[in-house]
């Protein structure tokens, strides 16, 4: 078999796949049914699936205390491997007290009760949650959604190698979009791509995203439009709507065979610079050797500077991460240039510029305001308006229901 031209997975020669299939899976499921249960939150479910499909190569399970501390403080595991955000599993104290180190547990999705995997518990430990937040998110503000997520974790962390038994509903719910790293790598190889850039998305593609994408296509063999299909914060646009928008945009405005759309199962952490590094790391596992990093990548509110997610790559030591950032300056529509431009290419003033963002787009659509034609393609806006119209209908029905109930009292 010919050697792959694609970038090697992070810290390994090949993907570390922990997802069992066939008889091996059936046997482990039977065993799992007899084990003590540990309930997993949504973020932990996504992390477990990524462990299973090789997205978190070369990890073999949830991190122990030394790895947790090293990752938080120095972005480095105990063995020296670069890793920017801890991958941990928490349990309440009562559950943890009933589990012996060296024993096995069943890992259960708390939302639907499905057994997702098993873990041999090698360690139990408590963490300083503020320490984690201060290093990973650069804040301990409880209003930050990532900080809130960490502070709501249970009291004790459990560590150990895992065997993964399920990918939850992702393959069925996002059929044709959800992909394992082995699948994306196969697609890139079939197309003859070697240099592949990933574009991270948690919003529908507006003209700024399209501009970033096409810059990458100009200098790469291909583009991987890789969007999150896990949980977002309230108000963000759901994945199925984003998928439809991207499909429409790529079909109508991209040259054929230049872009592939894919989806991955993680929840957003909104960790800004640290999350940009994690995004690059697992995109390397998906076969991408470049990661587009634009303005405020993986940020939320005003917690991070607009280009902190770019400069953090410059702080890494040699050999830490093979996937490199494709840094792109602030982009906007310039009325004088007559098209999309960036700070590096446009000589005009801010009065001639329309700055585009997912936040501004969501605000305009949710408030029913006019969206400038330069903001997004008409076909994409039509899909988004249809989605927001259904939200308004739901609100009206809900309000009507409350009014009827009040009248009866």
QUIURVEN-V32377 format. One record per backbone hydrogen bond with DSSP energy under -0.5 kcal/mol. NH is the residue of the N-H (numbers start at 1). CO is the residue of the C=O. If there is no record, write none. Layout:
nh = (NH NH)
co = (CO CO)
//
This chain:
nh = (12 17 18 18 19 20 20 24 25 26 27 28 29 30 31 32 33 34 35 36 38 40 45 46 47 48 49 50 51 52 53 54 54 55 56 57 59 62 63 68 69 70 71 72 73 74 75 75 76 77 80 83 88 89 91 96 97 98 98 99 102 103 105 106 107 108 108 109 110 110 113 116 116 117 118 119 120 121 121 122 122 123 125 129 132 133 134 135 136 137 138 139 144 148 149 150 151 152 153 156 157 158 159 160 162 163 164 165 166 170 173 174 175 177 178 179 183 184 185 186 187 188 189 190 191 192 192 193 196 197 198 199 200 201 206 207 210 211 212 213 214 215 216 217 218 219 219 220 221 222 223 224 225 225 226 226 227 227 228 229 230 236 241 242 243 244 245 246 247 248 249 250 251 252 253 254 258 260 262 263 264 268 272 274 276 277 278 279 280 281 282 283 284 285 286 287 288 289 290 291 292 293 294 296 297 299 303 308 310 311 312 313 314 315 316 320 324 326 327 328 332 333 334 334 335 335 338 339 341 343 345 346 352 353 354 355 356 361 362 363 364 365 366 367 368 369 372 375 376 381 382 383 384 385 386 387 388 389 390 391 392 393 394 395 396 397 398 399 400 401 402 403 404 405 406 407 408 409 409)
co = (9 15 51 52 52 18 164 21 21 22 23 24 25 26 27 28 29 31 32 104 106 108 41 42 43 44 45 46 47 48 49 50 51 50 50 54 56 160 87 64 65 66 67 68 69 70 70 71 70 81 77 75 86 158 156 92 93 94 95 96 121 100 119 36 117 38 106 114 40 108 109 107 114 107 163 105 161 103 119 120 159 159 157 127 128 129 130 131 132 133 133 133 141 144 145 146 147 148 150 91 125 89 123 62 60 118 18 116 116 167 169 170 172 174 174 263 180 180 181 182 183 184 185 186 187 188 189 188 194 222 290 224 198 226 204 375 206 207 208 209 210 211 212 213 214 215 216 216 195 195 258 197 223 260 199 224 225 262 201 264 266 233 238 238 239 240 241 242 243 244 245 246 247 248 249 250 255 223 225 177 227 231 298 271 272 273 274 275 276 277 278 279 280 281 282 284 283 196 196 324 198 326 292 306 294 296 300 305 307 307 308 310 311 312 313 317 289 291 325 293 341 354 332 339 333 352 334 334 332 330 342 342 349 350 333 353 331 357 358 359 360 361 362 363 365 364 370 372 372 377 378 379 380 381 382 383 384 385 386 387 388 389 390 391 392 393 394 395 396 397 398 399 400 401 402 403 404 405 406)
//
